[in-house]
């Protein structure tokens, strides 16, 4: 018996719901250092694709709607230095939690974007 051909072969993008795409774009580019891959007009606003660092995952800033809700941390980003990333985000006025440090686990902390979406940054 042969294995079935995979239906899902990867992750193309991760969408983040935002109320103000322009404000969100400035936050993700100017504060977090993402690179703009695409910014095009579409009927519901803009299709904005961003890349965090040299990663191959694409983040889209999707116009929030009544059916698009925010919730617990669903995206965990990485950094080379959690303490430096934490200090930089605090200096930029970003809503951050304290750095969590447990034996055998890399340092990490949570933060929120201007729309209240929660994320985490973990040291690699």
Secondary structure, 3 states (H helix, E strand, C coil): CCCCCCCCCCCCEEEEEECCHHHHHHHHHHHCCCEEEEEEEECCEEEEEEECCCCCCEEEEEECCCCCCCCCCCEEEEECCHHHHHHHHHHCCCEECCCEEECCEEEEEEEECCCCCEEEEEEC
